[in-house]
Structures are given as C-alpha cells and as structure tokens.
C-alpha cells in the first residue's frame, strides 16, 4: 500500500527580521505571494496526500483564498499556530489525517522548494524513518563564547546547513515529541527532537536555491532564482 504522507506547512511565524507588519508568507515574488509557490510544489508532488497549513488566525482567510483560486485541493485544513515553532508543528500534526504514515514538515517561507526535492527526501524517510534536506557548508564556521571570542573550529566536511522538508515516520515523530517534555520550546528544528532521543536522521543533499525568506535581501535572491527558472 502506498504510504500516506501529510505535509505540515509551518507559516505562523512573525516578520520581525523582514521589517514588515504583514506576514512574510504574502511577500510578492514576481507578483505572486510567496506561500503560493510553496503550496504549489506540494500540490504537484504525487507522494503528498494532504497539506495542512499552520498559520496566524488573521492569515487563514487569505491563505484559503490562495488555495482555492489555484486549485490546491490537497490543502485540507488551516490550523492556528502555537507559542513556538514546535507548538505550531504539534498543532499541525494533531490535525493530520488518522491514516497518515509520515509527516513532511516544511517552512512556509521556503517557497523555492521543488517537487523533485520533496520526493527525494520523502523517499529517503521511507527507507530510514527520518530524513531532511541539507547542503554542505562552504564557509569556515567558528564556535565562539559569550564574549564573541573564538573557542574552536568545527571540521567543515562534517557540517551541513539543514533545510526543510524534514520527513518522519509518524510513530517515531510522535514518540520524540512526547519525549521532549518541557524542553519542546528549545528545539528550533524537528530533527533535533529525534536527535534528543538518540535517533538518527539522514541528510539528503538539497539545493542552495531552497532559501528561507528571512531578510529583505532574500526576496531579491528569490526573485532572481525564479526568473532563471522561468527562462
């Protein structure tokens, strides 16, 4: 039987570093809201059975309109975000179809994700139970102390810049979420939950283009990439 994969799109964060009052999910990229590109990729991926969007309550109507106008039929539910990213993810998976076998958790502000990348990391999770997209780090990374003084230099060949989607087998992720306890707020990505309980997560090679919209310069970069893809 084909695995049932529920995609959880986390789009409930603020836009402080972007310097705007509106949600960055609606930033125009070549005239289209950023979240539209994100939802389109998951809609087109045959491995994804449903899409749940976790967002601010004031954004729900606009996101539902985007989904309806573009025929994104896999968007089954919109649910409110929580106090932290981890809480938002928990709200999302709590709304997933009971038949879900896997959760594919993705940042809504990564609109340049491709269908091929979703497929590659999801298929890896089918084999291992947990997988994430990531890219090799090209800069030299330094670990500093509270006084901003270098303490050590990690081996660059062992470093990866982790992206999303991050895909997990349902029971594994649910157990990891329960095991996190009161420390849930401290986890900035979902792989850390699995790591915390001693589990392993495979890193699947992603693309440098799968950027997250965080600051204004990211919008410029994203539009440049989209123009190149169109050409």
C-alpha positions as CSV (number, residue, x, y, z in Angstrom):
1,X,0.0,0.0,0.0
2,X,1.2,3.5,-0.8
3,X,2.4,5.5,2.2
4,X,0.1,8.3,3.3
5,X,2.2,11.5,3.7
6,X,0.8,14.5,5.4
7,X,2.6,17.8,4.7
8,X,2.7,20.2,7.6
9,X,3.4,23.7,6.2
10,X,4.6,25.9,9.1
11,X,3.6,29.5,8.3
12,X,2.8,31.1,11.6
13,X,6.0,33.0,12.4
14,X,6.4,36.7,12.6
15,X,8.2,39.0,10.2
16,X,10.5,40.9,12.6
17,X,13.7,40.4,10.7
18,X,12.0,41.1,7.4
19,X,10.9,44.5,8.8
20,X,7.3,44.3,7.7
21,X,4.0,44.3,9.6
22,X,2.3,41.8,7.3
23,X,3.2,38.1,7.2
24,X,6.1,37.2,5.1
25,X,4.1,34.4,3.6
26,X,2.4,37.1,1.5
27,X,5.5,38.8,0.2
28,X,5.2,39.2,-3.6
29,X,7.7,37.2,-5.6
30,X,7.3,38.2,-9.3
31,X,3.8,39.3,-8.5
32,X,2.7,36.1,-6.6
33,X,2.5,35.6,-2.8
34,X,5.4,33.5,-1.5
35,X,3.1,30.9,0.1
36,X,1.6,30.2,-3.3
37,X,4.9,28.8,-4.6
38,X,5.3,26.7,-1.5
39,X,1.8,25.2,-1.8
40,X,2.1,24.6,-5.5
41,X,5.2,22.4,-5.0
42,X,3.4,20.2,-2.5
43,X,0.2,20.1,-4.6
44,X,2.2,18.8,-7.6
45,X,4.1,16.1,-5.6
46,X,2.5,12.7,-6.0
47,X,3.9,11.4,-2.7
48,X,1.9,14.0,-0.7
49,X,-1.6,13.1,0.1
50,X,-2.7,16.2,2.1
51,X,-1.4,19.6,3.1
52,X,-2.1,21.2,6.4
53,X,-1.1,24.9,6.8
54,X,-0.3,26.2,10.3
55,X,-0.7,29.9,10.3
56,X,-1.8,33.0,12.2
57,X,-5.6,33.2,12.6
58,X,-5.6,36.6,10.8
59,X,-3.9,35.0,7.7
60,X,-6.3,32.0,7.4
61,X,-8.8,33.6,5.0
62,X,-6.1,34.9,2.6
63,X,-4.3,31.5,2.5
64,X,-7.6,29.7,1.9
65,X,-8.4,32.1,-0.9
66,X,-4.9,31.4,-2.5
67,X,-5.5,27.6,-2.2
68,X,-9.0,27.8,-3.7
69,X,-8.1,30.2,-6.6
70,X,-5.2,27.9,-7.6
71,X,-6.9,24.6,-7.2
72,X,-4.7,23.4,-4.4
73,X,-7.1,20.6,-3.5
74,X,-4.6,18.9,-1.1
75,X,-4.9,21.8,1.3
76,X,-7.4,20.1,3.7
77,X,-7.0,22.2,6.8
78,X,-5.7,25.5,8.2
79,X,-4.9,25.5,11.9
80,X,-3.7,28.2,14.2
81,X,0.0,28.4,15.2
82,X,1.3,28.0,18.7
83,X,3.6,29.9,21.1
84,X,6.7,28.4,19.5
85,X,7.6,26.7,16.2
86,X,7.4,23.3,17.9
87,X,4.0,24.1,19.3
88,X,2.9,25.1,15.8
89,X,4.1,21.8,14.4
90,X,2.3,19.9,17.1
91,X,-0.9,21.7,16.2
92,X,-0.4,20.7,12.6
93,X,0.2,17.0,13.2
94,X,-2.7,16.9,15.6
95,X,-5.0,17.9,12.7
96,X,-3.5,15.3,10.2
97,X,-5.5,12.5,8.8
98,X,-5.6,9.5,11.1
99,X,-4.3,7.4,8.2
100,X,-1.0,9.4,7.9
101,X,2.1,7.2,7.9
102,X,4.6,10.1,7.6
103,X,4.8,13.8,8.3
104,X,6.7,16.1,5.9
105,X,7.3,19.3,7.8
106,X,8.2,22.4,5.8
107,X,8.8,26.1,6.4
108,X,6.2,28.1,4.6
109,X,8.8,30.7,4.0
110,X,10.9,28.4,1.8
111,X,8.9,29.0,-1.5
112,X,11.7,27.7,-3.8
113,X,11.4,24.1,-2.8
114,X,10.9,21.8,-5.8
115,X,8.8,18.7,-6.4
116,X,12.0,16.7,-7.0
117,X,13.5,17.7,-3.7
118,X,10.3,16.8,-1.8
119,X,10.2,13.4,-3.5
120,X,13.9,12.7,-2.8
121,X,13.8,13.4,0.9
122,X,10.4,11.7,1.4
123,X,11.6,8.5,-0.3
124,X,14.7,8.6,2.0
125,X,12.4,8.8,5.0
126,X,10.5,5.7,3.7
127,X,13.8,3.8,4.0
128,X,15.2,5.2,7.2
129,X,12.3,6.6,9.2
130,X,13.7,10.2,9.3
131,X,15.3,12.4,6.7
132,X,16.0,16.0,6.0
133,X,17.3,18.1,3.1
134,X,20.6,19.8,3.8
135,X,23.6,21.3,1.9
136,X,27.3,21.2,2.6
137,X,28.7,24.3,4.3
138,X,31.3,26.2,2.2
139,X,32.3,28.8,4.8
140,X,34.6,28.1,7.7
141,X,32.5,28.1,10.9
142,X,33.8,29.3,14.2
143,X,32.3,28.4,17.7
144,X,32.5,31.5,19.9
145,X,31.9,32.1,23.6
146,X,29.7,34.8,25.3
147,X,32.4,37.4,24.7
148,X,32.5,36.6,20.9
149,X,35.9,35.1,21.2
150,X,36.6,32.0,19.1
151,X,36.8,28.8,21.0
152,X,37.0,26.2,18.3
153,X,36.7,25.5,14.6
154,X,34.4,22.5,13.6
155,X,35.5,20.3,10.8
156,X,33.8,21.8,7.7
157,X,33.4,18.5,5.9
158,X,31.1,17.3,8.7
159,X,28.9,20.4,8.7
160,X,25.5,20.7,6.9
161,X,23.1,23.6,6.6
162,X,19.8,21.9,7.3
163,X,16.7,22.8,5.3
164,X,13.1,21.6,5.0
165,X,11.2,19.5,4.3
166,X,12.1,17.2,7.2
167,X,10.2,13.9,6.9
168,X,9.5,11.5,9.7
169,X,7.6,8.2,10.3
170,X,4.5,9.0,12.3
171,X,5.1,6.9,15.3
172,X,8.8,7.9,15.6
173,X,8.0,11.6,15.5
174,X,5.1,11.3,17.9
175,X,7.2,9.5,20.4
176,X,10.0,12.1,20.0
177,X,7.5,14.9,20.5
178,X,6.3,13.3,23.8
179,X,9.9,12.6,24.9
180,X,10.8,16.3,24.5
181,X,8.7,17.2,27.5
182,X,9.1,20.7,28.9
183,X,12.2,21.3,26.6
184,X,10.0,21.4,23.5
185,X,10.4,25.2,23.1
186,X,14.2,24.8,22.9
187,X,14.1,22.8,19.6
188,X,14.5,25.0,16.6
189,X,14.0,22.3,14.1
190,X,12.3,18.9,14.1
191,X,15.5,16.8,13.5
192,X,16.6,18.0,17.0
193,X,13.6,16.1,18.5
194,X,14.8,12.9,17.0
195,X,18.4,13.6,18.0
196,X,17.3,14.3,21.6
197,X,16.0,10.8,22.0
198,X,19.1,9.2,20.4
199,X,17.6,8.6,16.9
200,X,19.3,9.1,13.6
201,X,18.2,11.4,10.7
202,X,19.6,11.0,7.2
203,X,20.7,14.2,5.5
204,X,19.7,14.2,1.8
205,X,21.5,16.6,-0.5
206,X,19.4,19.7,-1.1
207,X,19.8,22.8,-3.2
208,X,21.4,26.1,-2.4
209,X,18.3,27.6,-4.0
210,X,16.0,26.3,-1.3
211,X,16.4,29.5,0.7
212,X,14.3,30.8,3.6
213,X,12.8,34.3,3.3
214,X,14.2,36.0,6.4
215,X,15.6,39.4,5.5
216,X,14.8,41.8,2.6
217,X,17.8,40.6,0.6
218,X,16.3,37.1,0.5
219,X,13.4,38.4,-1.6
220,X,15.8,39.8,-4.2
221,X,17.6,36.5,-4.4
222,X,14.4,34.5,-4.6
223,X,13.1,36.6,-7.5
224,X,16.4,36.2,-9.3
225,X,16.2,32.4,-9.0
226,X,12.6,32.4,-10.1
227,X,13.5,34.4,-13.2
228,X,16.2,32.0,-14.0
229,X,13.9,29.0,-13.7
230,X,11.3,30.7,-15.9
231,X,13.9,31.2,-18.6
